[in-house]
């Protein structure tokens, strides 16, 4: 069992920045694929960004160039740096981890982009 705890969400104005953090329990963090998903009201959950154990990253088109995913294995933590935020980025952001067939989700953190 892996416990994922997100933090860093909040209210930000358009053009602003936020950094989300996800702390994971356990001793195998370094070999997990980690990712951030988001779900806006009335919409399906979608992948925002992912990072492999080797540091290879993948981004949704909507996040490319504005968001950066990174991981700090020594702290069992994955980050999502979000810059130039737009109102359409408003959603609950979820941390996700996967090792082969084992998958885990965090409880989510709300990000609201509004003036």
C-alpha positions in Angstrom: 0.0 0.0 0.0 1.3 3.4 -1.0 -0.1 6.6 0.6 0.0 9.7 -1.6 -0.6 13.1 0.0 -0.8 16.2 -2.2 -0.3 19.8 -1.1 0.2 23.2 -2.7 -3.2 23.9 -4.3 -5.1 27.1 -3.9 -6.5 30.2 -5.6 -4.3 32.0 -8.0 -4.8 34.8 -10.6 -4.4 34.1 -14.3 -0.8 34.3 -15.2 0.3 33.2 -11.7 2.2 30.2 -10.6 1.7 27.3 -8.1 3.9 24.3 -7.2 2.1 21.1 -6.2 3.8 18.5 -4.1 3.0 14.9 -3.6 4.6 13.0 -0.8 4.6 9.2 -1.0 5.0 6.6 1.7 7.1 3.5 1.4 10.6 2.6 0.4 10.2 1.9 -3.3 9.3 5.4 -4.5 12.3 5.7 -6.7 11.1 2.9 -9.1 7.5 4.1 -9.4 6.2 6.0 -12.4 4.6 9.1 -11.0 2.1 11.4 -12.6 -0.3 14.2 -12.1 -3.9 14.1 -13.3 -6.6 16.6 -13.1 -10.4 16.6 -13.2 -12.5 19.7 -13.8 -16.2 19.8 -13.0 -18.2 17.8 -15.5 -15.2 16.5 -17.3 -13.2 13.3 -17.3 -10.0 13.0 -15.4 -7.0 13.6 -17.7 -3.3 13.2 -17.6 -1.3 16.4 -17.0 2.3 15.1 -16.7 4.2 11.9 -15.9 7.7 11.1 -15.0 9.4 7.7 -15.0 11.9 6.3 -12.5 14.6 7.3 -14.9 13.4 10.9 -15.2 11.8 10.7 -18.6 8.8 13.1 -18.7 5.6 13.3 -20.7 3.2 16.2 -20.9 -0.3 16.8 -22.1 -0.4 19.4 -24.9 -2.2 21.8 -22.6 0.7 21.6 -20.1 3.6 21.6 -22.5 5.8 24.6 -22.0 4.0 25.8 -18.9 4.2 22.9 -16.4 7.2 21.0 -15.2 7.1 17.7 -13.4 10.0 16.6 -11.3 10.8 14.1 -8.6 13.1 14.1 -5.5 13.6 10.4 -4.7 15.5 11.2 -1.4 12.3 12.9 -0.2 9.8 10.5 -1.8 8.2 13.5 -3.4 7.0 14.5 -6.9 6.4 18.1 -7.9 4.4 19.9 -10.5 5.5 23.4 -11.1 2.7 25.3 -12.9 3.4 28.6 -14.5 1.3 31.0 -16.6 -1.9 29.5 -15.2 -5.1 29.9 -17.0 -8.7 29.7 -15.9 -9.1 26.5 -17.8 -6.4 24.9 -15.5 -9.0 25.0 -12.7 -9.5 21.5 -11.5 -8.8 19.0 -8.7 -5.2 17.8 -9.2 -4.4 14.2 -8.3 -1.1 12.5 -7.7 -0.8 9.0 -9.2 1.8 6.3 -8.8 2.3 3.0 -10.7 4.5 0.0 -10.4 3.6 -2.7 -13.0 0.0 -3.4 -12.1 -0.1 -1.6 -8.7 -1.6 1.9 -9.0 -2.4 4.4 -6.3 -4.1 7.8 -6.2 -3.9 10.7 -3.8 -7.0 12.5 -2.4 -6.5 15.5 -4.7 -5.8 19.2 -4.2 -8.0 22.0 -5.6 -6.4 24.5 -8.0 -8.6 27.5 -8.9 -7.4 30.1 -11.4 -9.5 33.2 -11.2 -9.3 36.9 -11.0 
